[in-house]
């Protein structure tokens, strides 16, 4: 592996790890704090709808980072595929990262934003609840596939 490709691989792995870390942090730390503001502020200052709007803004900004990572995955994994440096697990993980990343940033986030613009009643509907649950499952698959992609590339880089 030449020097420049090794540096590119390191930057790629750092980017993927940062996206994974940001996603995990948003889901594990930011969401529970945001949705329990009454515990931290001592009273019900924000409604559940307002807390949801704050959380949506966090995930909207995370989707920008996800889109950057998707471009990097297409370029890096596409180059490796063209060089015949591929295996089935990496191909599946790449497909899952791309599919679920695009679903997250281009389908779920805009759909949730559109529903929130319709008001608080819409966010209590079955359609919103199902869309939100689907986005949670989608992001978990994205995170797992991203982890597999990181591990596979680390394994190959350390040979």
C-alpha positions in Angstrom: 0.0 0.0 0.0 1.6 3.3 -1.0 2.0 6.2 1.3 -0.9 8.4 -0.1 -3.4 5.5 -0.2 -2.5 4.7 3.4 -3.1 8.3 4.5 -6.4 8.2 2.5 -7.4 5.0 4.3 -6.6 6.5 7.7 -8.7 9.6 6.9 -11.5 7.4 5.6 -11.5 5.3 8.8 -11.5 8.4 11.0 -14.4 9.9 9.1 -16.5 6.7 9.4 -15.6 6.4 13.1 -16.6 10.0 13.7 -20.0 9.4 12.0 -20.5 6.3 14.0 -19.6 8.1 17.2 -21.8 11.1 16.4 -24.7 8.8 15.7 -24.2 6.8 18.8 -23.8 9.9 20.9 -27.0 11.4 19.5 -29.0 8.3 20.2 -27.5 7.4 23.6 -26.8 10.7 25.2 -28.6 13.6 23.4 -32.0 11.9 22.9 -32.5 10.9 26.5 -31.4 14.3 27.8 -33.5 16.2 25.3 -36.7 14.1 26.0 -36.4 14.4 29.8 -35.8 18.2 30.2 -38.1 18.2 33.2 -35.6 16.2 35.1 -32.8 18.6 34.3 -34.7 21.9 34.5 -36.9 21.0 37.5 -40.2 21.7 35.7 -42.1 21.2 32.4 -40.7 24.1 30.5 -40.8 22.3 27.1 -43.6 20.2 25.7 -42.8 16.7 24.2 -43.4 18.3 20.7 -40.8 21.0 21.4 -38.4 18.4 22.6 -39.0 16.5 19.4 -38.3 19.6 17.3 -34.9 20.0 19.1 -34.1 16.4 18.6 -35.0 16.6 14.9 -32.7 19.5 14.4 -29.9 17.4 16.0 -30.6 14.6 13.5 -30.9 17.0 10.6 -27.4 18.2 11.3 -26.2 14.7 11.7 -27.7 13.8 8.3 -25.2 16.3 6.7 -22.4 14.4 8.2 -24.0 11.1 7.1 -24.2 12.5 3.5 -20.5 13.4 3.5 -19.7 9.9 4.8 -21.8 8.4 2.0 -19.8 10.3 -0.6 -16.6 9.0 1.0 -17.9 5.4 1.0 -18.8 5.6 -2.7 -15.4 7.0 -3.6 -13.3 4.8 -1.4 -15.1 1.5 -1.7 -15.7 2.1 -5.5 -11.9 2.6 -5.9 -11.2 -0.6 -3.9 -13.8 -2.5 -5.9 -12.2 -1.3 -9.2 -8.8 -2.5 -7.9 -10.3 -6.0 -7.2 -9.7 -5.6 -3.5 -13.1 -6.7 -2.4 -14.9 -9.4 -0.4 -18.5 -10.3 0.1 -18.8 -8.9 3.7 -17.5 -5.5 2.7 -19.8 -5.4 -0.3 -22.8 -6.2 1.8 -21.8 -3.6 4.5 -21.2 -1.0 1.8 -24.6 -1.6 0.3 -26.3 -1.4 3.7 -24.4 1.8 4.6 -25.4 3.5 1.4 -29.0 2.3 1.4 -29.7 3.0 5.1 -27.7 6.3 5.0 -29.7 7.6 2.1 -33.0 6.4 3.7 -32.0 8.3 6.9 -31.0 11.6 5.2 -33.2 11.7 2.2 -36.4 9.9 3.3 -36.9 9.8 7.1 -35.6 13.2 8.1 -37.6 15.2 5.4 -40.7 13.1 6.2 -40.4 13.7 9.9 -39.8 17.4 9.3 -42.9 17.6 7.0 -45.0 15.9 9.6 -43.8 18.2 12.4 -44.7 21.2 10.2 -48.3 19.9 10.2 -48.4 20.4 14.0 -48.4 18.6 17.3 -51.4 16.5 16.5 -49.7 14.9 13.5 -46.8 13.8 15.7 -49.2 11.8 17.8 -50.6 10.0 14.7 -49.9 6.3 13.8 -48.1 7.4 10.6 -45.6 9.6 12.6 -45.1 6.9 15.2 -44.4 4.3 12.5 -42.1 6.6 10.6 -40.2 7.5 13.7 -39.8 3.8 14.7 -38.7 3.0 11.1 -36.1 5.7 11.3 -34.7 4.3 14.6 -34.5 0.8 13.1 -32.9 2.1 10.0 -30.3 4.1 11.9 -29.4 1.0 14.0 -28.8 -1.0 10.8 -26.8 1.9 9.4 -24.6 2.0 12.6 -24.0 -1.8 12.5 -23.1 -1.8 8.8 -20.8 1.2 9.4 -19.1 -0.7 12.2 -18.6 -3.8 10.0 -17.2 -1.5 7.2 -14.8 0.1 9.7 -13.6 -3.3 11.1 -13.2 -4.8 7.6 -11.1 -1.9 6.4 -9.0 -1.9 9.6 -8.4 -5.6 9.2 -7.2 -5.1 5.6 -5.1 -2.0 6.5 -3.3 -3.8 9.3 -2.1 -6.7 7.1 
